[in-house]
Amino acid sequence: MARKSKIPENIESGSAVNTDPPVETASEPTAGADPTTTEADPSATPTVAATQQVEKSCSRGLAAWLAGNNMSLAISSYQTGRVYLVGSDKQGRVSFFERLFERAMGIVGNAQRIYLGSLYQLWRFENVLRSNEIIHGQFDKCYVPRNAQTIGDLDIHELGIRKNGKVVFINTKYSCVAELSQTHSFKAIWKPDFISKLAPEDRCHLNGLAMVDGAPKYVTAVCKSDGVDGWRDRRSEGGVVIDMDTNEIVCEGLSMPHSPRWANGKLWLLNAGTGQLGWVDFATKSFVPLTFLPGFARGLSITGNTAAVGLSKPRNQRFEGLQLDAELTKRDIEPWCGVQIVSLTNGDVLQWIRFEGDISEIFDLCFLPNVRNPMVVGLRTPEIRDLITFESELPA
């Protein structure tokens, strides 16, 4: 089947690879923000988010590291409704491209497709550029919102993409793992054995999802509570990791665990209440810490032997009063909001991004392999009307 496009004048054919020598600088100003909101725009963040001020800084070598590894980062912050795509431009600088989606949560994707969970919708974005095309003279991937399925406020958390391309997600409000339904808000496909019924009560704060060989395999929960909001009293040591296939608890005694990821033959995760990145020892059902990170760790993506970790500043009630507070004080460190890129060999921080101002929390992130400098089409921009691509079986 041939693929044909109506390509606007601002799309150029040519190499998308930046061959310019990298210049180690701080981040570029945000590109592509779409702050205009109206009641008719269901995905838009309330106007207050558009007026917030965010300062971004990054390590001097980040642009060269991203370019050298031919990858970008997608980052979500539900607190401000921001989604950042972080890449490297032709001048060797870090490029931040921003869009606003109300309560932006779990985000997962690759060079062709990105899924994003938001307040009451699950979004699908498709890249419409060929490998030899760029748009606006600089972006090698252009993700267009192709579908937003209304699922209701499920407090959707992390997402996964099955081998067959279908998306699965953590339905935190109903304490289950779910898929999209053609008719209903969701289709429940698994729940922990200790959850006696599907109820909108966030009983155990099920939050993280690890995919193995294209199938959902491990989940994290703050505790084993079977009562409404019961997890809040078990934040310090009630956390568990559960094998979905066997319903076995494979790790316990955790403090607000998040973001399990299977990589390099290990199950990695974030013990957020202690600020640690580590892995699961299945023999002892215990957590083995690799390194301490200065913030509430949530959001993990792994490529090769390197991990990107999202960090949030502790806030009242939910994040405070944990061992993390004492560890920050002991080390004389202020908590971060941002991303640290960490070696899984020795725990060293290789690169970093830091946000200051009105943003204090990161929810999720993912590496985008084979993506140099990406953008997302906004819902209230001319591109949403004018960028038209299509498939055809008709003769040229």
TORKOL-4160 file (C-alpha; in steps of 0.2 Angstrom, whole numbers, padded with zeros to 4 digits, m for minus):
396
<pt num="1" X="0000" Y="0000" Z="0000"/>
<pt num="2" X="0007" Y="0017" Z="m0005"/>
<pt num="3" X="0008" Y="0031" Z="0007"/>
<pt num="4" X="0005" Y="0048" Z="0001"/>
<pt num="5" X="0005" Y="0065" Z="0009"/>
<pt num="6" X="0000" Y="0083" Z="0007"/>
<pt num="7" X="0016" Y="0090" Z="0014"/>
<pt num="8" X="0016" Y="0108" Z="0019"/>
<pt num="9" X="0029" Y="0120" Z="0013"/>
<pt num="10" X="0038" Y="0119" Z="0030"/>
<pt num="11" X="0042" Y="0101" Z="0028"/>
<pt num="12" X="0059" Y="0098" Z="0019"/>
<pt num="13" X="0065" Y="0082" Z="0012"/>
<pt num="14" X="0083" Y="0078" Z="0017"/>
<pt num="15" X="0093" Y="0070" Z="0031"/>
<pt num="16" X="0086" Y="0072" Z="0048"/>
<pt num="17" X="0103" Y="0068" Z="0056"/>
<pt num="18" X="0112" Y="0083" Z="0064"/>
<pt num="19" X="0130" Y="0082" Z="0059"/>
<pt num="20" X="0135" Y="0099" Z="0067"/>
<pt num="21" X="0148" Y="0097" Z="0081"/>
<pt num="22" X="0139" Y="0098" Z="0098"/>
<pt num="23" X="0140" Y="0114" Z="0108"/>
<pt num="24" X="0139" Y="0112" Z="0126"/>
<pt num="25" X="0126" Y="0124" Z="0132"/>
<pt num="26" X="0111" Y="0125" Z="0143"/>
<pt num="27" X="0094" Y="0122" Z="0137"/>
<pt num="28" X="0085" Y="0131" Z="0123"/>
<pt num="29" X="0069" Y="0141" Z="0127"/>
<pt num="30" X="0053" Y="0130" Z="0126"/>
<pt num="31" X="0047" Y="0127" Z="0108"/>
<pt num="32" X="0030" Y="0124" Z="0103"/>
<pt num="33" X="0020" Y="0128" Z="0118"/>
<pt num="34" X="0001" Y="0128" Z="0115"/>
<pt num="35" X="m0006" Y="0138" Z="0129"/>
<pt num="36" X="m0022" Y="0143" Z="0121"/>
<pt num="37" X="m0037" Y="0135" Z="0130"/>
<pt num="38" X="m0055" Y="0135" Z="0128"/>
<pt num="39" X="m0070" Y="0125" Z="0135"/>
<pt num="40" X="m0071" Y="0116" Z="0118"/>
<pt num="41" X="m0054" Y="0109" Z="0119"/>
<pt num="42" X="m0056" Y="0093" Z="0130"/>
<pt num="43" X="m0037" Y="0090" Z="0131"/>
<pt num="44" X="m0031" Y="0107" Z="0136"/>
<pt num="45" X="m0024" Y="0111" Z="0153"/>
<pt num="46" X="m0034" Y="0125" Z="0163"/>
<pt num="47" X="m0028" Y="0142" Z="0158"/>
<pt num="48" X="m0018" Y="0144" Z="0175"/>
<pt num="49" X="m0005" Y="0131" Z="0168"/>
<pt num="50" X="m0001" Y="0142" Z="0153"/>
<pt num="51" X="0004" Y="0156" Z="0165"/>
<pt num="52" X="0016" Y="0146" Z="0175"/>
<pt num="53" X="0034" Y="0150" Z="0174"/>
<pt num="54" X="0047" Y="0136" Z="0172"/>
<pt num="55" X="0065" Y="0137" Z="0171"/>
<pt num="56" X="0075" Y="0123" Z="0164"/>
<pt num="57" X="0094" Y="0119" Z="0165"/>
<pt num="58" X="0104" Y="0103" Z="0160"/>
<pt num="59" X="0121" Y="0096" Z="0161"/>
<pt num="60" X="0134" Y="0103" Z="0148"/>
<pt num="61" X="0135" Y="0086" Z="0139"/>
<pt num="62" X="0117" Y="0082" Z="0138"/>
<pt num="63" X="0115" Y="0087" Z="0120"/>
<pt num="64" X="0130" Y="0078" Z="0114"/>
<pt num="65" X="0125" Y="0062" Z="0124"/>
<pt num="66" X="0107" Y="0062" Z="0116"/>
<pt num="67" X="0114" Y="0065" Z="0099"/>
<pt num="68" X="0128" Y="0052" Z="0101"/>
<pt num="69" X="0115" Y="0039" Z="0106"/>
<pt num="70" X="0102" Y="0045" Z="0093"/>
<pt num="71" X="0088" Y="0047" Z="0105"/>
<pt num="72" X="0077" Y="0059" Z="0114"/>
<pt num="73" X="0066" Y="0059" Z="0130"/>
<pt num="74" X="0048" Y="0061" Z="0133"/>
<pt num="75" X="0043" Y="0068" Z="0150"/>
<pt num="76" X="0026" Y="0070" Z="0158"/>
<pt num="77" X="0021" Y="0081" Z="0173"/>
<pt num="78" X="0003" Y="0079" Z="0179"/>
<pt num="79" X="0005" Y="0093" Z="0192"/>
<pt num="80" X="0007" Y="0106" Z="0178"/>
<pt num="81" X="m0001" Y="0096" Z="0163"/>
<pt num="82" X="0015" Y="0097" Z="0154"/>
<pt num="83" X="0023" Y="0085" Z="0141"/>
<pt num="84" X="0041" Y="0088" Z="0136"/>
<pt num="85" X="0050" Y="0081" Z="0121"/>
<pt num="86" X="0068" Y="0083" Z="0124"/>
<pt num="87" X="0080" Y="0081" Z="0109"/>
<pt num="88" X="0096" Y="0089" Z="0101"/>
<pt num="89" X="0095" Y="0102" Z="0087"/>
<pt num="90" X="0107" Y="0106" Z="0073"/>
<pt num="91" X="0117" Y="0118" Z="0083"/>
<pt num="92" X="0121" Y="0105" Z="0096"/>
<pt num="93" X="0109" Y="0112" Z="0109"/>
<pt num="94" X="0096" Y="0104" Z="0119"/>
<pt num="95" X="0079" Y="0106" Z="0112"/>
<pt num="96" X="0063" Y="0107" Z="0124"/>
<pt num="97" X="0047" Y="0105" Z="0115"/>
<pt num="98" X="0031" Y="0107" Z="0126"/>
<pt num="99" X="0013" Y="0103" Z="0125"/>
<pt num="100" X="m0001" Y="0104" Z="0138"/>
<pt num="101" X="m0012" Y="0090" Z="0142"/>
<pt num="102" X="m0023" Y="0090" Z="0158"/>
<pt num="103" X="m0015" Y="0079" Z="0171"/>
<pt num="104" X="m0002" Y="0071" Z="0159"/>
<pt num="105" X="0002" Y="0054" Z="0167"/>
<pt num="106" X="0010" Y="0038" Z="0160"/>
<pt num="107" X="0019" Y="0040" Z="0144"/>
<pt num="108" X="0027" Y="0026" Z="0133"/>
<pt num="109" X="0032" Y="0026" Z="0115"/>
<pt num="110" X="0045" Y="0024" Z="0101"/>
<pt num="111" X="0050" Y="0032" Z="0085"/>
<pt num="112" X="0033" Y="0029" Z="0077"/>
<pt num="113" X="0020" Y="0030" Z="0091"/>
<pt num="114" X="0017" Y="0038" Z="0108"/>
<pt num="115" X="0003" Y="0034" Z="0121"/>
<pt num="116" X="m0001" Y="0046" Z="0135"/>
<pt num="117" X="m0013" Y="0045" Z="0149"/>
<pt num="118" X="m0022" Y="0061" Z="0155"/>
<pt num="119" X="m0036" Y="0066" Z="0166"/>
<pt num="120" X="m0050" Y="0056" Z="0157"/>
<pt num="121" X="m0043" Y="0051" Z="0141"/>
<pt num="122" X="m0029" Y="0040" Z="0133"/>
<pt num="123" X="m0020" Y="0048" Z="0119"/>
<pt num="124" X="m0012" Y="0040" Z="0104"/>
<pt num="125" X="0001" Y="0050" Z="0093"/>
<pt num="126" X="0008" Y="0044" Z="0077"/>
<pt num="127" X="0024" Y="0051" Z="0068"/>
<pt num="128" X="0019" Y="0056" Z="0050"/>
<pt num="129" X="0037" Y="0060" Z="0044"/>
<pt num="130" X="0047" Y="0048" Z="0033"/>
<pt num="131" X="0065" Y="0044" Z="0038"/>
<pt num="132" X="0071" Y="0058" Z="0025"/>
<pt num="133" X="0059" Y="0072" Z="0030"/>
<pt num="134" X="0060" Y="0086" Z="0043"/>
<pt num="135" X="0048" Y="0099" Z="0048"/>
<pt num="136" X="0051" Y="0117" Z="0052"/>
<pt num="137" X="0068" Y="0115" Z="0046"/>
<pt num="138" X="0073" Y="0105" Z="0062"/>
<pt num="139" X="0061" Y="0091" Z="0069"/>
<pt num="140" X="0064" Y="0074" Z="0062"/>
<pt num="141" X="0048" Y="0067" Z="0070"/>
<pt num="142" X="0031" Y="0075" Z="0070"/>
<pt num="143" X="0019" Y="0066" Z="0082"/>
<pt num="144" X="0001" Y="0069" Z="0077"/>
<pt num="145" X="m0014" Y="0066" Z="0090"/>
<pt num="146" X="m0024" Y="0053" Z="0080"/>
<pt num="147" X="m0035" Y="0046" Z="0094"/>
<pt num="148" X="m0041" Y="0051" Z="0111"/>
<pt num="149" X="m0052" Y="0038" Z="0119"/>
<pt num="150" X="m0062" Y="0044" Z="0133"/>
<pt num="151" X="m0060" Y="0032" Z="0148"/>
<pt num="152" X="m0066" Y="0043" Z="0163"/>
<pt num="153" X="m0056" Y="0048" Z="0178"/>
<pt num="154" X="m0048" Y="0032" Z="0182"/>
<pt num="155" X="m0032" Y="0039" Z="0190"/>
<pt num="156" X="m0023" Y="0031" Z="0175"/>
<pt num="157" X="m0004" Y="0028" Z="0180"/>
<pt num="158" X="0009" Y="0018" Z="0169"/>
<pt num="159" X="0006" Y="0011" Z="0152"/>
<pt num="160" X="0013" Y="m0003" Z="0142"/>
<pt num="161" X="0012" Y="m0008" Z="0123"/>
<pt num="162" X="0009" Y="m0026" Z="0120"/>
<pt num="163" X="0018" Y="m0036" Z="0106"/>
<pt num="164" X="0003" Y="m0034" Z="0095"/>
<pt num="165" X="0003" Y="m0015" Z="0097"/>
<pt num="166" X="m0012" Y="m0014" Z="0110"/>
<pt num="167" X="m0010" Y="m0003" Z="0125"/>
<pt num="168" X="m0012" Y="m0009" Z="0143"/>
<pt num="169" X="m0013" Y="0003" Z="0158"/>
<pt num="170" X="m0013" Y="0003" Z="0177"/>
<pt num="171" X="m0031" Y="0008" Z="0183"/>
<pt num="172" X="m0026" Y="0015" Z="0200"/>
<pt num="173" X="m0043" Y="0020" Z="0205"/>
<pt num="174" X="m0050" Y="0002" Z="0202"/>
<pt num="175" X="m0034" Y="m0007" Z="0208"/>
<pt num="176" X="m0032" Y="m0017" Z="0192"/>
<pt num="177" X="m0023" Y="m0018" Z="0176"/>
<pt num="178" X="m0034" Y="m0014" Z="0161"/>
<pt num="179" X="m0036" Y="m0012" Z="0142"/>
<pt num="180" X="m0046" Y="m0001" Z="0131"/>
<pt num="181" X="m0064" Y="m0006" Z="0128"/>
<pt num="182" X="m0074" Y="m0003" Z="0112"/>
<pt num="183" X="m0089" Y="0002" Z="0123"/>
<pt num="184" X="m0085" Y="0005" Z="0141"/>
<pt num="185" X="m0072" Y="0015" Z="0151"/>
<pt num="186" X="m0061" Y="0000" Z="0152"/>
<pt num="187" X="m0059" Y="m0019" Z="0152"/>
<pt num="188" X="m0051" Y="m0026" Z="0167"/>
<pt num="189" X="m0039" Y="m0040" Z="0163"/>
<pt num="190" X="m0030" Y="m0043" Z="0180"/>
<pt num="191" X="m0031" Y="m0038" Z="0199"/>
<pt num="192" X="m0021" Y="m0043" Z="0214"/>
<pt num="193" X="m0028" Y="m0058" Z="0224"/>
<pt num="194" X="m0029" Y="m0047" Z="0239"/>
<pt num="195" X="m0041" Y="m0035" Z="0231"/>
<pt num="196" X="m0059" Y="m0042" Z="0234"/>
<pt num="197" X="m0068" Y="m0032" Z="0221"/>
<pt num="198" X="m0067" Y="m0019" Z="0208"/>
<pt num="199" X="m0072" Y="m0003" Z="0216"/>
<pt num="200" X="m0067" Y="0016" Z="0213"/>
<pt num="201" X="m0057" Y="0016" Z="0230"/>
<pt num="202" X="m0039" Y="0016" Z="0226"/>
<pt num="203" X="m0036" Y="0003" Z="0239"/>
<pt num="204" X="m0018" Y="m0002" Z="0237"/>
<pt num="205" X="m0012" Y="0012" Z="0225"/>
<pt num="206" X="m0007" Y="0000" Z="0211"/>
<pt num="207" X="0004" Y="0011" Z="0201"/>
<pt num="208" X="0019" Y="0003" Z="0191"/>
<pt num="209" X="0019" Y="m0009" Z="0176"/>
<pt num="210" X="0034" Y="m0019" Z="0169"/>
<pt num="211" X="0032" Y="m0027" Z="0152"/>
<pt num="212" X="0042" Y="m0043" Z="0148"/>
<pt num="213" X="0043" Y="m0049" Z="0129"/>
<pt num="214" X="0028" Y="m0038" Z="0125"/>
<pt num="215" X="0017" Y="m0044" Z="0139"/>
<pt num="216" X="0012" Y="m0036" Z="0155"/>
<pt num="217" X="0022" Y="m0045" Z="0169"/>
<pt num="218" X="0025" Y="m0036" Z="0185"/>
<pt num="219" X="0016" Y="m0022" Z="0195"/>
<pt num="220" X="0020" Y="m0012" Z="0210"/>
<pt num="221" X="0008" Y="m0007" Z="0224"/>
<pt num="222" X="0011" Y="0004" Z="0239"/>
<pt num="223" X="0003" Y="m0010" Z="0250"/>
<pt num="224" X="m0009" Y="m0025" Z="0251"/>
<pt num="225" X="m0024" Y="m0015" Z="0258"/>
<pt num="226" X="m0041" Y="m0020" Z="0253"/>
<pt num="227" X="m0050" Y="m0005" Z="0260"/>
<pt num="228" X="m0053" Y="0012" Z="0253"/>
<pt num="229" X="m0038" Y="0023" Z="0252"/>
<pt num="230" X="m0029" Y="0011" Z="0264"/>
<pt num="231" X="m0012" Y="0013" Z="0256"/>
<pt num="232" X="m0009" Y="0030" Z="0264"/>
<pt num="233" X="m0006" Y="0022" Z="0281"/>
<pt num="234" X="0007" Y="0009" Z="0274"/>
<pt num="235" X="0018" Y="0021" Z="0264"/>
<pt num="236" X="0034" Y="0017" Z="0274"/>
<pt num="237" X="0036" Y="m0002" Z="0272"/>
<pt num="238" X="0020" Y="m0009" Z="0264"/>
<pt num="239" X="0026" Y="m0009" Z="0246"/>
<pt num="240" X="0026" Y="m0024" Z="0235"/>
<pt num="241" X="0030" Y="m0031" Z="0218"/>
<pt num="242" X="0018" Y="m0044" Z="0211"/>
<pt num="243" X="0020" Y="m0056" Z="0197"/>
<pt num="244" X="0004" Y="m0055" Z="0186"/>
<pt num="245" X="0006" Y="m0073" Z="0180"/>
<pt num="246" X="0007" Y="m0081" Z="0196"/>
<pt num="247" X="0000" Y="m0068" Z="0208"/>
<pt num="248" X="0016" Y="m0071" Z="0219"/>
<pt num="249" X="0023" Y="m0056" Z="0229"/>
<pt num="250" X="0041" Y="m0056" Z="0222"/>
<pt num="251" X="0047" Y="m0042" Z="0233"/>
<pt num="252" X="0041" Y="m0034" Z="0249"/>
<pt num="253" X="0045" Y="m0022" Z="0263"/>
<pt num="254" X="0046" Y="m0007" Z="0250"/>
<pt num="255" X="0042" Y="0011" Z="0253"/>
<pt num="256" X="0031" Y="0018" Z="0239"/>
<pt num="257" X="0038" Y="0008" Z="0225"/>
<pt num="258" X="0036" Y="0014" Z="0207"/>
<pt num="259" X="0041" Y="0011" Z="0189"/>
<pt num="260" X="0046" Y="m0008" Z="0188"/>
<pt num="261" X="0056" Y="m0011" Z="0172"/>
<pt num="262" X="0063" Y="m0027" Z="0165"/>
<pt num="263" X="0080" Y="m0025" Z="0157"/>
<pt num="264" X="0097" Y="m0034" Z="0156"/>
<pt num="265" X="0089" Y="m0050" Z="0165"/>
<pt num="266" X="0084" Y="m0040" Z="0180"/>
<pt num="267" X="0069" Y="m0032" Z="0187"/>
<pt num="268" X="0073" Y="m0014" Z="0191"/>
<pt num="269" X="0062" Y="m0002" Z="0201"/>
<pt num="270" X="0062" Y="0014" Z="0211"/>
<pt num="271" X="0060" Y="0013" Z="0230"/>
<pt num="272" X="0053" Y="0031" Z="0230"/>
<pt num="273" X="0050" Y="0033" Z="0248"/>
<pt num="274" X="0069" Y="0030" Z="0251"/>
<pt num="275" X="0075" Y="0039" Z="0235"/>
<pt num="276" X="0083" Y="0023" Z="0228"/>
<pt num="277" X="0085" Y="0015" Z="0211"/>
<pt num="278" X="0089" Y="m0004" Z="0213"/>
<pt num="279" X="0083" Y="m0021" Z="0207"/>
<pt num="280" X="0074" Y="m0036" Z="0214"/>
<pt num="281" X="0082" Y="m0051" Z="0222"/>
<pt num="282" X="0070" Y="m0064" Z="0218"/>
<pt num="283" X="0078" Y="m0077" Z="0229"/>
<pt num="284" X="0076" Y="m0066" Z="0245"/>
<pt num="285" X="0061" Y="m0056" Z="0239"/>
<pt num="286" X="0071" Y="m0041" Z="0243"/>
<pt num="287" X="0076" Y="m0024" Z="0235"/>
<pt num="288" X="0094" Y="m0022" Z="0231"/>
<pt num="289" X="0098" Y="m0003" Z="0230"/>
<pt num="290" X="0111" Y="0003" Z="0217"/>
<pt num="291" X="0111" Y="0022" Z="0221"/>
<pt num="292" X="0102" Y="0036" Z="0230"/>
<pt num="293" X="0094" Y="0050" Z="0220"/>
<pt num="294" X="0089" Y="0067" Z="0227"/>
<pt num="295" X="0070" Y="0067" Z="0226"/>
<pt num="296" X="0054" Y="0056" Z="0225"/>
<pt num="297" X="0059" Y="0044" Z="0211"/>
<pt num="298" X="0045" Y="0040" Z="0199"/>
<pt num="299" X="0047" Y="0037" Z="0181"/>
<pt num="300" X="0060" Y="0025" Z="0174"/>
<pt num="301" X="0066" Y="0021" Z="0157"/>
<pt num="302" X="0081" Y="0010" Z="0152"/>
<pt num="303" X="0091" Y="0009" Z="0137"/>
<pt num="304" X="0106" Y="m0003" Z="0136"/>
<pt num="305" X="0115" Y="m0001" Z="0153"/>
<pt num="306" X="0108" Y="0017" Z="0156"/>
<pt num="307" X="0093" Y="0023" Z="0165"/>
<pt num="308" X="0083" Y="0039" Z="0165"/>
<pt num="309" X="0074" Y="0043" Z="0182"/>
<pt num="310" X="0061" Y="0056" Z="0185"/>
<pt num="311" X="0063" Y="0066" Z="0202"/>
<pt num="312" X="0050" Y="0076" Z="0211"/>
<pt num="313" X="0051" Y="0087" Z="0226"/>
<pt num="314" X="0042" Y="0080" Z="0242"/>
<pt num="315" X="0026" Y="0088" Z="0245"/>
<pt num="316" X="0014" Y="0088" Z="0260"/>
<pt num="317" X="0006" Y="0072" Z="0267"/>
<pt num="318" X="0008" Y="0060" Z="0252"/>
<pt num="319" X="0027" Y="0062" Z="0249"/>
<pt num="320" X="0033" Y="0069" Z="0266"/>
<pt num="321" X="0037" Y="0059" Z="0282"/>
<pt num="322" X="0046" Y="0046" Z="0273"/>
<pt num="323" X="0064" Y="0040" Z="0275"/>
<pt num="324" X="0068" Y="0051" Z="0260"/>
<pt num="325" X="0067" Y="0066" Z="0270"/>
<pt num="326" X="0080" Y="0061" Z="0283"/>
<pt num="327" X="0092" Y="0055" Z="0269"/>
<pt num="328" X="0091" Y="0072" Z="0260"/>
<pt num="329" X="0095" Y="0081" Z="0277"/>
<pt num="330" X="0109" Y="0069" Z="0281"/>
<pt num="331" X="0117" Y="0072" Z="0264"/>
<pt num="332" X="0113" Y="0091" Z="0265"/>
<pt num="333" X="0104" Y="0090" Z="0248"/>
<pt num="334" X="0089" Y="0100" Z="0242"/>
<pt num="335" X="0077" Y="0089" Z="0233"/>
<pt num="336" X="0076" Y="0090" Z="0214"/>
<pt num="337" X="0062" Y="0091" Z="0201"/>
<pt num="338" X="0070" Y="0084" Z="0185"/>
<pt num="339" X="0078" Y="0069" Z="0177"/>
<pt num="340" X="0094" Y="0061" Z="0180"/>
<pt num="341" X="0102" Y="0049" Z="0168"/>
<pt num="342" X="0111" Y="0035" Z="0178"/>
<pt num="343" X="0124" Y="0022" Z="0174"/>
<pt num="344" X="0117" Y="0005" Z="0179"/>
<pt num="345" X="0135" Y="m0001" Z="0181"/>
<pt num="346" X="0140" Y="0010" Z="0196"/>
<pt num="347" X="0126" Y="0022" Z="0199"/>
<pt num="348" X="0135" Y="0037" Z="0193"/>
<pt num="349" X="0124" Y="0051" Z="0186"/>
<pt num="350" X="0130" Y="0054" Z="0168"/>
<pt num="351" X="0118" Y="0068" Z="0163"/>
<pt num="352" X="0104" Y="0078" Z="0170"/>
<pt num="353" X="0089" Y="0090" Z="0168"/>
<pt num="354" X="0082" Y="0101" Z="0181"/>
<pt num="355" X="0066" Y="0111" Z="0182"/>
<pt num="356" X="0063" Y="0126" Z="0193"/>
<pt num="357" X="0048" Y="0137" Z="0196"/>
<pt num="358" X="0030" Y="0132" Z="0196"/>
<pt num="359" X="0034" Y="0114" Z="0191"/>
<pt num="360" X="0039" Y="0102" Z="0206"/>
<pt num="361" X="0034" Y="0085" Z="0200"/>
<pt num="362" X="0038" Y="0073" Z="0186"/>
<pt num="363" X="0027" Y="0058" Z="0184"/>
<pt num="364" X="0034" Y="0047" Z="0170"/>
<pt num="365" X="0047" Y="0047" Z="0156"/>
<pt num="366" X="0053" Y="0036" Z="0142"/>
<pt num="367" X="0068" Y="0036" Z="0130"/>
<pt num="368" X="0063" Y="0038" Z="0111"/>
<pt num="369" X="0076" Y="0028" Z="0102"/>
<pt num="370" X="0081" Y="0033" Z="0084"/>
<pt num="371" X="0073" Y="0050" Z="0087"/>
<pt num="372" X="0084" Y="0066" Z="0086"/>
<pt num="373" X="0073" Y="0081" Z="0088"/>
<pt num="374" X="0054" Y="0077" Z="0090"/>
<pt num="375" X="0039" Y="0088" Z="0091"/>
<pt num="376" X="0020" Y="0086" Z="0094"/>
<pt num="377" X="0006" Y="0094" Z="0084"/>
<pt num="378" X="m0005" Y="0105" Z="0096"/>
<pt num="379" X="m0024" Y="0104" Z="0096"/>
<pt num="380" X="m0026" Y="0122" Z="0093"/>
<pt num="381" X="m0013" Y="0126" Z="0080"/>
<pt num="382" X="m0014" Y="0128" Z="0061"/>
<pt num="383" X="m0004" Y="0111" Z="0059"/>
<pt num="384" X="m0019" Y="0101" Z="0066"/>
<pt num="385" X="m0029" Y="0107" Z="0051"/>
<pt num="386" X="m0016" Y="0108" Z="0037"/>
<pt num="387" X="m0004" Y="0094" Z="0040"/>
<pt num="388" X="m0013" Y="0080" Z="0030"/>
<pt num="389" X="m0006" Y="0063" Z="0026"/>
<pt num="390" X="m0015" Y="0048" Z="0019"/>
<pt num="391" X="m0013" Y="0030" Z="0012"/>
<pt num="392" X="m0019" Y="0025" Z="m0005"/>
<pt num="393" X="m0020" Y="0009" Z="m0015"/>
<pt num="394" X="m0024" Y="0020" Z="m0031"/>
<pt num="395" X="m0012" Y="0021" Z="m0045"/>
<pt num="396" X="0000" Y="0036" Z="m0043"/>
